[in-house]
């Protein structure tokens, strides 16, 4: 029996924020994969090593966590006043499924660097030294993101002294601006309310803030589900009952937000919405052993991604946190002490993160013009990824 040999595809393995993923220039992919569809999904699944019933992604580039089972496709932008189009695919670990429903805020930090290094940004717009402004069109959510990428002697600067909790080593700071981070029709609160009572069978009626900024997110009060908001991964991820509860909340929240039409659809929409729970500022020991003091944070937030408590914080969820914190009356804002805020520092399992937001009320409706945060990024490996030729 003959078998198709492996083919090789130019690829770059990058860290962006607290995530890692395989980055591709769309033009380097096989022609049949340059368009969306089942063929593209099959290729990316095989490259990452999914579906894997062992949950390890040993035979692929994935790292068997939601933070490391990611792919990015980049191309010269088709949009006016933008440099690069950015398409993100969250690859399921145990299912043959690639979720294209949302953005990855962490990997956004690496998009500008990749685009510059791969000639996707006009050379005339890139300074030899200083900050290069890369205008990104986020194709999943149809939004503009601006990355400020440090340059030294004509090359992207990746090394530096900027420290990001959840990332072991310091690197160069990349400032990211998420412009008008709400959904396409500008509605921040899909139910029209700052808070809602969400009925969840088997769990109860929970006070929630359901927001669509950065990524659709359902916020809960930690105390309402018997948590404090200071938990680390093992307090939740080792408990099947807790994970099942959060997934049930996520499914019924998705229904209430209008993201799905029936509960069964939630299983095939793993990336969105996110579920997060908030608590007052309280000290704890982060996963790194670092002491987080209550006086240094405004509140604590814990969030789940792809069915597990995240080891730090998803970048898109941080956008939701910053936006909600800036709007008086949301659960996030109340946990932070209430009142109008233009920035908030929150605790997460790996440490802390500061995020700023500009929100205003016009005609009774809240709008957000911008959310700002700092991340870092670097190339880990570049060359070719190999995949069996009959895998797609």
C-alpha positions as CSV (number, residue, x, y, z in Angstrom):
1,X,0.0,0.0,0.0
2,X,1.4,3.4,-0.9
3,X,1.0,6.4,1.4
4,X,1.2,10.1,0.6
5,X,4.5,11.6,1.7
6,X,4.6,14.5,4.1
7,X,4.6,18.0,2.7
8,X,6.2,21.0,4.3
9,X,4.6,24.4,4.8
10,X,6.4,27.6,5.9
11,X,5.3,28.4,9.5
12,X,6.4,30.4,12.5
13,X,5.8,29.3,16.1
14,X,5.3,32.4,18.2
15,X,4.4,33.4,21.7
16,X,2.0,36.3,22.0
17,X,1.1,37.4,25.6
18,X,0.3,34.2,27.6
19,X,-0.5,32.1,24.5
20,X,1.4,30.3,21.8
21,X,0.4,29.4,18.3
22,X,1.4,28.5,14.8
23,X,1.5,31.5,12.4
24,X,1.1,31.3,8.7
25,X,1.3,33.7,5.8
26,X,-1.9,32.9,4.0
27,X,-0.1,33.0,0.6
28,X,2.2,30.2,1.8
29,X,-0.6,27.7,2.4
30,X,-1.6,25.1,-0.3
31,X,-4.1,26.8,-2.7
32,X,-7.0,24.6,-1.5
33,X,-6.4,25.9,2.1
34,X,-6.3,29.6,1.2
35,X,-10.1,29.7,1.4
36,X,-12.2,28.8,4.5
37,X,-13.8,25.5,4.7
38,X,-13.4,21.8,5.7
39,X,-10.1,21.4,3.9
40,X,-8.5,24.3,5.8
41,X,-9.8,23.0,9.1
42,X,-8.5,19.5,8.4
43,X,-5.0,20.8,7.7
44,X,-4.9,22.9,10.8
45,X,-6.2,20.1,12.9
46,X,-3.5,17.8,11.7
47,X,-0.8,20.4,12.2
48,X,-1.8,21.0,15.8
49,X,-2.4,17.3,16.5
50,X,-6.2,17.1,17.0
51,X,-8.4,15.4,17.7
52,X,-6.4,13.6,20.3
53,X,-8.3,11.2,22.6
54,X,-5.3,11.2,24.9
55,X,-5.6,15.0,25.3
56,X,-1.8,15.5,24.7
57,X,-1.5,16.6,21.1
58,X,1.8,14.6,21.0
59,X,1.7,14.2,17.2
60,X,1.4,17.9,16.5
61,X,2.4,21.4,17.4
62,X,-0.3,21.9,20.0
63,X,0.5,22.1,23.7
64,X,-2.7,20.4,25.0
65,X,-4.1,23.5,26.6
66,X,-6.5,26.2,25.3
67,X,-3.6,28.7,25.4
68,X,-1.4,26.6,23.1
69,X,-3.9,25.0,20.7
70,X,-4.0,28.0,18.4
71,X,-3.5,28.9,14.7
72,X,-3.1,32.3,13.0
73,X,-3.5,33.1,9.3
74,X,-2.2,36.5,8.1
75,X,-2.3,38.3,4.8
76,X,-1.9,41.8,3.3
77,X,-5.1,43.6,4.3
78,X,-8.0,43.9,1.9
79,X,-9.4,46.7,4.0
80,X,-8.7,50.4,3.5
81,X,-6.3,52.0,6.0
82,X,-5.2,48.6,7.4
83,X,-1.9,46.8,6.9
84,X,-2.7,43.1,7.7
85,X,-5.8,40.9,7.9
86,X,-5.7,38.6,11.0
87,X,-7.7,35.4,11.2
88,X,-7.6,33.3,14.3
89,X,-8.5,29.6,14.7
90,X,-8.9,28.0,18.1
91,X,-8.3,24.3,17.6
92,X,-10.2,21.9,19.8
93,X,-8.0,19.3,21.6
94,X,-10.3,16.4,21.7
95,X,-12.7,17.1,18.8
96,X,-12.3,17.6,15.1
97,X,-13.3,21.2,15.3
98,X,-11.7,24.6,14.6
99,X,-13.6,27.5,16.2
100,X,-13.5,30.7,14.2
101,X,-16.1,32.6,16.3
102,X,-13.7,34.9,18.1
103,X,-10.4,36.6,18.4
104,X,-7.3,35.7,20.5
105,X,-6.2,38.9,22.3
106,X,-2.9,37.4,23.5
107,X,-1.8,36.3,20.1
108,X,-2.7,39.7,18.8
109,X,0.5,40.9,20.4
110,X,2.5,38.8,17.9
111,X,0.5,39.8,14.8
112,X,2.3,43.1,14.2
113,X,5.8,41.5,14.7
114,X,5.0,38.7,12.2
115,X,3.5,41.1,9.7
116,X,6.6,43.3,9.7
117,X,9.1,40.4,9.6
118,X,7.2,38.8,6.7
119,X,6.8,41.8,4.5
120,X,3.1,42.3,5.0
121,X,3.5,45.9,6.1
122,X,4.7,48.6,3.7
123,X,8.4,49.3,4.4
124,X,7.8,53.0,4.2
125,X,5.7,52.8,7.3
126,X,8.3,51.1,9.4
127,X,10.9,53.2,11.2
128,X,14.4,51.9,11.7
129,X,14.1,52.8,15.4
130,X,11.2,53.6,17.6
131,X,7.6,52.2,17.3
132,X,6.0,50.9,14.2
133,X,2.3,51.3,14.1
134,X,0.6,48.3,12.6
135,X,-3.1,48.6,11.7
136,X,-4.7,45.1,12.0
137,X,-8.0,44.1,10.7
138,X,-9.3,41.3,13.0
139,X,-11.3,39.3,10.5
140,X,-13.1,37.0,13.0
141,X,-14.9,39.9,14.7
142,X,-14.5,42.6,11.9
143,X,-12.7,45.0,14.2
144,X,-9.6,47.2,14.1
145,X,-6.7,46.6,16.4
146,X,-3.6,48.8,16.5
147,X,-0.3,47.4,17.6
148,X,2.7,49.5,18.5
149,X,5.8,47.3,17.8
150,X,9.3,48.3,19.0
151,X,11.9,48.5,16.3
152,X,15.7,48.6,16.6
153,X,18.1,49.0,13.6
154,X,15.3,48.1,11.2
155,X,14.3,44.9,12.9
156,X,11.5,44.0,15.3
157,X,12.8,44.2,18.8
158,X,11.7,41.1,20.8
159,X,14.0,41.3,23.9
160,X,13.5,43.8,26.7
161,X,12.6,44.3,30.4
162,X,8.8,44.3,30.2
163,X,7.4,41.6,32.6
164,X,4.1,40.0,32.0
165,X,2.6,37.8,34.7
166,X,2.0,34.4,33.2
167,X,5.1,34.6,31.1
168,X,8.4,33.4,32.6
169,X,10.9,35.7,30.9
170,X,10.9,39.5,30.2
171,X,10.6,40.8,26.7
172,X,9.9,43.9,24.7
173,X,6.6,45.7,25.5
174,X,4.0,45.7,22.7
175,X,1.1,48.2,23.3
176,X,-2.2,47.1,21.9
177,X,-5.3,49.2,21.2
178,X,-8.6,47.4,20.6
179,X,-10.7,50.0,18.8
180,X,-14.5,50.0,19.3
181,X,-14.3,46.5,20.8
182,X,-18.0,45.7,20.8
183,X,-19.8,43.5,18.2
184,X,-20.6,44.7,14.7
185,X,-23.7,46.6,15.7
186,X,-22.0,48.3,18.6
187,X,-24.2,46.8,21.3
188,X,-22.2,46.1,24.4
189,X,-24.9,44.5,26.4
190,X,-26.9,42.0,24.2
191,X,-29.7,41.8,26.7
192,X,-29.9,45.5,27.1
193,X,-29.1,45.3,30.8
194,X,-26.0,45.9,32.9
195,X,-27.0,42.9,35.0
196,X,-29.4,40.0,34.5
197,X,-30.7,37.1,36.5
198,X,-29.7,34.0,34.6
199,X,-31.7,30.8,35.4
200,X,-29.4,27.8,35.0
201,X,-31.0,24.3,35.5
202,X,-29.3,22.4,38.3
203,X,-27.3,25.4,39.4
204,X,-29.9,28.1,40.3
205,X,-30.6,31.7,39.4
206,X,-27.3,33.7,39.1
207,X,-26.7,37.4,38.9
208,X,-24.7,38.1,35.7
209,X,-23.2,40.7,33.5
210,X,-23.3,39.6,29.9
211,X,-21.1,41.7,27.7
212,X,-19.9,41.7,24.1
213,X,-16.6,43.5,24.2
214,X,-13.4,41.9,23.0
215,X,-15.2,38.6,23.2
216,X,-18.6,37.6,24.5
217,X,-18.3,37.1,28.2
218,X,-20.5,36.1,31.1
219,X,-19.4,37.5,34.4
220,X,-20.6,36.1,37.7
221,X,-20.0,37.0,41.3
222,X,-17.5,34.5,42.8
223,X,-19.5,34.2,46.1
224,X,-22.6,33.2,44.3
225,X,-21.0,30.0,43.1
226,X,-19.1,29.4,46.4
227,X,-15.7,30.8,45.3
228,X,-13.7,33.8,46.4
229,X,-12.0,34.8,43.1
230,X,-8.5,33.9,44.4
231,X,-8.6,30.4,43.1
232,X,-5.8,28.8,41.1
233,X,-6.2,26.2,38.3
234,X,-6.1,23.1,40.5
235,X,-9.1,24.4,42.6
236,X,-11.3,24.0,39.6
237,X,-9.7,22.0,36.8
238,X,-9.4,18.9,39.0
239,X,-13.1,18.9,39.8
240,X,-15.4,17.5,37.1
241,X,-18.5,18.7,38.9
242,X,-17.2,22.3,38.9
243,X,-16.3,22.2,35.2
244,X,-19.7,20.7,34.4
245,X,-21.3,23.6,36.3
246,X,-19.4,26.2,34.4
247,X,-20.2,24.6,31.1
248,X,-23.9,24.6,31.9
249,X,-23.7,28.3,32.8
250,X,-21.8,29.0,29.6
251,X,-24.4,27.2,27.5
252,X,-27.4,28.9,29.1
253,X,-25.6,32.3,29.0
254,X,-24.9,31.8,25.3
255,X,-28.6,31.2,24.7
256,X,-29.5,34.4,26.7
257,X,-27.0,36.4,24.7
258,X,-28.4,35.2,21.4
259,X,-25.2,33.4,20.3
260,X,-26.9,30.0,19.9
261,X,-30.5,28.9,19.3
262,X,-30.5,25.8,21.4
263,X,-28.4,24.4,24.2
264,X,-26.9,21.6,22.1
265,X,-25.1,24.2,19.9
266,X,-22.9,25.2,22.8
267,X,-20.8,22.1,22.4
268,X,-19.7,23.2,18.9
269,X,-19.0,26.8,20.0
270,X,-16.3,26.1,22.5
271,X,-14.3,29.4,22.1
272,X,-17.2,31.7,22.8
273,X,-18.7,32.9,25.1
274,X,-16.3,32.9,28.0
275,X,-17.3,32.5,31.6
276,X,-15.6,34.6,34.3
277,X,-16.2,35.2,38.0
278,X,-15.2,38.3,40.0
279,X,-14.4,38.9,43.6
280,X,-13.2,41.9,45.7
281,X,-9.6,42.7,46.0
282,X,-8.1,40.1,48.3
283,X,-4.5,38.9,48.6
284,X,-3.3,35.4,47.5
285,X,-0.3,33.5,46.3
286,X,-0.1,33.3,42.5
287,X,0.8,30.1,40.7
288,X,4.4,31.4,40.4
289,X,4.7,31.8,44.2
290,X,4.4,35.6,43.9
291,X,2.5,37.3,46.7
292,X,-0.4,39.4,45.3
293,X,-1.4,42.1,47.8
294,X,-5.0,43.3,48.1
295,X,-3.8,46.9,48.0
296,X,-2.2,46.4,44.6
297,X,-5.3,45.3,42.8
298,X,-8.9,46.6,42.3
299,X,-10.5,43.2,42.1
300,X,-9.9,39.5,41.3
301,X,-11.1,37.8,38.1
302,X,-10.9,34.2,37.1
303,X,-11.9,33.0,33.6
304,X,-12.5,29.7,31.9
305,X,-11.4,29.0,28.3
306,X,-12.2,25.8,26.4
307,X,-13.7,24.3,29.5
308,X,-10.8,24.9,31.9
309,X,-9.8,27.7,34.2
310,X,-7.2,29.8,32.4
311,X,-3.7,29.9,33.9
312,X,-3.6,33.7,33.5
313,X,-6.1,35.8,31.5
314,X,-7.2,35.7,27.9
315,X,-6.4,39.0,26.2
316,X,-9.9,39.3,24.8
317,X,-11.4,38.6,28.2
318,X,-9.2,41.4,29.5
319,X,-10.9,43.7,27.0
320,X,-14.2,42.6,28.4
321,X,-13.0,43.2,31.9
322,X,-11.7,46.7,31.2
323,X,-14.9,47.7,29.4
324,X,-17.2,46.3,32.1
325,X,-15.0,48.0,34.8
326,X,-15.5,51.4,33.1
327,X,-19.3,51.1,33.2
328,X,-20.8,51.8,36.6
329,X,-23.2,49.1,37.8
330,X,-21.8,46.0,36.1
331,X,-20.6,43.1,38.3
332,X,-17.0,43.9,37.4
333,X,-17.3,47.5,38.2
334,X,-19.1,46.8,41.5
335,X,-16.4,44.2,42.5
336,X,-13.8,46.9,41.9
337,X,-15.6,49.3,44.2
338,X,-18.0,51.0,41.8
339,X,-17.9,54.4,40.3
340,X,-16.5,55.6,36.9
341,X,-13.1,54.1,36.0
342,X,-10.8,54.5,33.1
343,X,-8.4,51.7,34.1
344,X,-8.4,48.7,36.4
345,X,-5.8,46.4,37.8
346,X,-7.1,42.9,38.4
347,X,-5.6,39.7,39.9
348,X,-5.6,36.5,38.0
349,X,-4.0,33.0,38.7
350,X,-0.6,34.0,37.5
351,X,-0.5,37.6,38.9
352,X,-1.9,40.9,37.9
353,X,-2.8,42.9,34.7
354,X,-3.7,46.5,34.1
355,X,-6.2,47.4,31.4
356,X,-7.6,50.8,30.4
357,X,-10.9,51.5,28.6
358,X,-12.8,54.5,27.3
359,X,-16.5,54.1,27.6
360,X,-19.3,56.6,27.4
361,X,-23.1,56.7,27.6
362,X,-24.9,58.2,24.6
363,X,-28.7,58.3,24.3
364,X,-29.0,55.8,27.1
365,X,-26.7,53.3,25.3
366,X,-23.1,52.5,26.5
367,X,-20.4,52.5,23.9
368,X,-16.7,51.8,24.1
369,X,-14.2,53.5,21.9
370,X,-11.0,51.9,22.9
371,X,-9.4,49.4,25.3
372,X,-5.6,49.5,25.8
373,X,-3.2,47.0,27.4
374,X,0.5,46.0,27.1
375,X,1.7,42.5,26.1
376,X,4.8,41.0,24.7
377,X,5.7,38.6,21.9
378,X,8.6,36.7,20.3
379,X,9.4,34.1,17.7
380,X,10.2,30.7,19.2
381,X,10.9,28.8,16.0
382,X,10.5,29.4,12.3
383,X,10.9,27.3,9.2
384,X,8.5,24.6,8.0
385,X,5.9,22.5,9.6
386,X,5.4,19.0,8.1
387,X,2.1,17.3,7.6
388,X,1.0,14.1,5.8
389,X,-0.1,15.0,2.3
390,X,-3.4,13.1,2.6
391,X,-4.4,14.9,5.9
392,X,-6.5,17.5,4.1
